[in-house]
Amino acid sequence: MPAKAALFNLNCDPVFEMGTGPRNSVYYNSHGSLLILAGFGNLRGNVEVWDVRARKLVSKSQAPDSTLLEWSPDGEHYLTGTAAPRLRVSNGLKVWHYSGSLQHECMWPSNEELWDAQWQPGGNFEARPITYTPVAGIQSSQPQASKQVYRPPGAREEEVKKAPRGVQRERKMKSIRKKLQQITTLKEELQKGATLEANQLEKLKKEGQLLQELQSLKVG
């Protein structure tokens, strides 16, 4: 169910509603002027930045597979990262401007892991006027995840590829040989005086049929 977000005053009265969406995280910047609503974990990584005072949406972006998000001390930038042990693939970090522009990207080699990323505490930063126009940014080197709904092969229009005929024959022969081996074991137990159950006796009766099937598969 989409999450609903709203701002409340000190009397716990709702003063502004930000609608619903796939969200499960909230982050204020250091000035309290910008608010991030994001959806991570089992969500797609949508990031919304809101102007708290003007009560207006500033930008929307996506940071899929992110396991961390942190505002910069300057209140204008934030970083997202994919880190171990939560995720051990595609580890790296990205720095964003609140207007939605990607400013920097640093991806870790596939044989290495990033465990955490934090801003170095800075000095005093003054709050600047908020802009609603995206600043200059860069393009991510990571491919975007497909937005198509997954469908199993049987539900797709394209024809499902079947295994080669020779492979199918080998699988059948292997299955028959396994059943014949079970029958051989049952016959040995019977010779030792063991009492077989009804389903085991039924297996013994199928020995001739299985031998014929195996022979026909060998010829084919």
C-alpha positions as CSV (number, residue, x, y, z in Angstrom):
1,M,0.0,0.0,0.0
2,P,1.4,3.4,-0.9
3,A,2.7,5.4,2.1
4,K,1.1,8.7,3.0
5,A,3.3,11.6,4.2
6,A,2.3,14.8,5.9
7,L,3.7,17.7,8.0
8,F,2.3,18.4,11.5
9,N,2.6,21.4,13.7
10,L,3.5,21.3,17.5
11,N,-0.2,20.6,18.3
12,C,0.0,17.5,16.0
13,D,-2.3,19.1,13.5
14,P,-1.7,18.2,9.9
15,V,-0.6,21.4,8.0
16,F,0.5,20.0,4.7
17,E,0.0,16.6,3.0
18,M,2.5,15.3,0.4
19,G,0.3,12.7,-1.1
20,T,1.0,9.0,-1.3
21,G,3.9,7.0,-2.9
22,P,6.4,4.2,-2.5
23,R,8.2,5.6,0.5
24,N,9.7,4.2,3.7
25,S,12.3,6.8,4.7
26,V,12.5,10.5,5.7
27,Y,15.5,12.8,5.8
28,Y,15.7,16.5,6.7
29,N,18.7,18.6,5.6
30,S,20.8,20.4,8.2
31,H,18.8,23.7,7.7
32,G,15.4,22.0,8.0
33,S,14.5,23.6,4.7
34,L,14.4,20.5,2.5
35,L,12.9,17.1,3.2
36,I,13.6,13.9,1.3
37,L,11.0,11.2,1.1
38,A,12.5,8.0,-0.3
39,G,11.7,4.3,-0.8
40,F,14.5,1.8,-0.3
41,G,14.8,-1.9,0.6
42,N,12.0,-3.7,-1.2
43,L,11.1,-0.5,-3.1
44,R,12.5,0.9,-6.4
45,G,14.6,3.7,-4.8
46,N,12.4,6.7,-5.6
47,V,13.7,10.0,-4.1
48,E,11.5,13.1,-3.6
49,V,12.9,16.4,-2.4
50,W,10.4,18.8,-0.9
51,D,10.7,22.5,0.0
52,V,9.4,22.5,3.6
53,R,8.7,26.3,3.8
54,A,7.1,26.7,0.4
55,R,5.5,23.2,0.7
56,K,6.3,22.4,-2.8
57,L,7.9,19.4,-4.6
58,V,11.4,20.4,-5.8
59,S,12.6,17.3,-7.7
60,K,12.2,13.5,-8.2
61,S,14.9,11.1,-9.0
62,Q,15.8,7.4,-8.6
63,A,18.6,5.7,-6.7
64,P,17.9,2.0,-7.0
65,D,19.5,-0.6,-4.8
66,S,20.6,2.1,-2.3
67,T,21.3,1.0,1.2
68,L,22.2,4.4,2.7
69,L,21.4,8.1,2.2
70,E,22.8,11.1,4.0
71,W,22.6,14.8,3.6
72,S,25.7,16.9,3.2
73,P,26.5,19.5,6.0
74,D,25.9,22.2,3.4
75,G,22.2,21.2,3.1
76,E,22.3,21.2,-0.7
77,H,23.8,17.9,-1.6
78,Y,23.2,14.3,-0.4
79,L,24.8,11.0,-1.1
80,T,23.3,7.6,-1.8
81,G,25.3,4.4,-1.7
82,T,25.0,0.7,-2.2
83,A,27.0,-1.0,0.5
84,A,27.8,-4.5,2.0
85,P,26.7,-6.5,3.8
86,R,23.2,-5.5,2.8
87,L,24.2,-5.8,-0.9
88,R,27.5,-7.2,-2.1
89,V,27.1,-6.3,-5.8
90,S,27.2,-3.0,-7.6
91,N,28.7,-1.3,-4.6
92,G,29.4,2.4,-4.9
93,L,28.3,5.9,-4.0
94,K,26.7,8.8,-5.7
95,V,26.5,12.5,-4.8
96,W,23.3,14.4,-5.8
97,H,22.2,18.0,-5.8
98,Y,18.8,18.5,-4.3
99,S,17.4,19.6,-7.6
100,G,17.8,16.0,-8.8
101,S,21.1,16.3,-10.7
102,L,23.7,13.6,-10.2
103,Q,27.0,15.4,-9.4
104,H,29.5,12.6,-8.8
105,E,29.6,8.8,-9.0
106,C,32.2,6.4,-7.6
107,M,31.7,2.6,-8.3
108,W,33.7,-0.1,-6.5
109,P,35.4,-2.9,-8.5
110,S,33.4,-6.1,-8.7
111,N,35.9,-7.9,-6.5
112,E,35.7,-5.3,-3.7
113,E,33.0,-4.2,-1.2
114,L,32.0,-0.8,0.1
115,W,30.8,-1.0,3.7
116,D,29.9,2.6,4.5
117,A,30.1,6.2,3.3
118,Q,29.8,9.4,5.3
119,W,30.3,13.1,4.9
120,Q,33.2,14.7,6.6
121,P,31.8,17.2,9.2
122,G,32.1,20.6,7.7
123,G,32.1,24.2,8.9
124,N,29.2,26.6,9.0
125,F,27.1,26.7,5.9
126,E,24.5,29.3,5.2
127,A,21.1,28.4,3.8
128,R,20.9,29.5,0.2
129,P,17.7,30.3,-1.8
130,I,16.1,27.1,-3.1
131,T,16.1,26.6,-6.9
132,Y,13.6,24.4,-8.8
133,T,15.7,24.2,-11.9
134,P,18.1,21.2,-12.0
135,V,21.7,22.2,-11.9
136,A,24.3,20.8,-14.3
137,G,25.0,17.1,-13.6
138,I,26.4,13.9,-15.1
139,Q,24.9,10.7,-16.5
140,S,25.2,7.6,-14.4
141,S,27.4,4.8,-15.8
142,Q,25.1,2.2,-14.3
143,P,22.3,0.8,-16.5
144,Q,18.7,1.5,-15.3
145,A,16.7,-1.4,-14.1
146,S,14.0,-2.6,-16.5
147,K,10.5,-1.3,-15.6
148,Q,8.7,-4.2,-17.3
149,V,6.7,-6.5,-15.1
150,Y,8.4,-9.9,-14.9
151,R,6.5,-12.7,-16.7
152,P,7.4,-16.4,-16.6
153,P,8.4,-17.9,-19.9
154,G,5.1,-19.7,-20.3
155,A,3.2,-16.4,-20.1
156,R,5.2,-14.7,-22.8
157,E,4.3,-14.5,-26.4
158,E,7.6,-15.7,-27.7
159,E,7.9,-19.5,-28.0
160,V,9.7,-21.2,-25.1
161,K,12.9,-22.8,-26.2
162,K,12.8,-26.6,-25.7
163,A,15.8,-28.8,-24.9
164,P,17.4,-30.6,-27.8
165,R,15.9,-34.0,-28.6
166,G,19.1,-35.8,-27.7
167,V,19.2,-34.2,-24.3
168,Q,15.6,-35.2,-23.6
169,R,16.4,-38.8,-24.6
170,E,19.3,-38.9,-22.3
171,R,17.2,-37.6,-19.4
172,K,14.6,-40.3,-20.0
173,M,17.2,-43.0,-20.2
174,K,18.8,-41.8,-16.9
175,S,15.4,-41.9,-15.2
176,I,14.7,-45.4,-16.4
177,R,18.1,-46.7,-15.3
178,K,17.5,-45.2,-11.9
179,K,14.2,-47.1,-11.6
180,L,15.8,-50.3,-12.8
181,Q,18.5,-50.0,-10.2
182,Q,15.8,-49.6,-7.5
183,I,14.1,-52.8,-8.8
184,T,17.5,-54.6,-8.6
185,T,17.8,-53.6,-5.0
186,L,14.3,-54.7,-4.2
187,K,15.0,-58.1,-5.8
188,E,18.1,-58.6,-3.7
189,E,16.1,-57.8,-0.6
190,L,13.4,-60.2,-1.6
191,Q,16.0,-63.0,-2.0
192,K,17.3,-62.3,1.5
193,G,13.7,-63.0,2.8
194,A,12.6,-59.4,3.3
195,T,8.9,-58.6,3.1
196,L,8.1,-56.0,0.4
197,E,5.2,-53.5,0.6
198,A,2.5,-53.4,-2.1
199,N,4.0,-50.4,-3.9
200,Q,7.4,-52.1,-4.0
201,L,5.8,-55.2,-5.6
202,E,4.2,-53.0,-8.2
203,K,7.7,-51.7,-9.1
204,L,8.9,-55.2,-9.7
205,K,6.1,-55.8,-12.1
206,K,7.2,-52.9,-14.3
207,E,10.7,-54.2,-14.9
208,G,9.9,-55.7,-18.3
209,Q,8.1,-52.5,-19.5
210,L,11.1,-50.4,-18.4
211,L,13.6,-52.6,-20.2
212,Q,11.6,-52.3,-23.4
213,E,11.4,-48.5,-23.1
214,L,15.1,-48.3,-22.5
215,Q,15.8,-50.4,-25.5
216,S,13.6,-48.3,-27.7
217,L,15.3,-45.2,-26.6
218,K,18.7,-46.7,-27.4
219,V,17.6,-47.6,-30.9
220,G,15.9,-44.2,-31.5
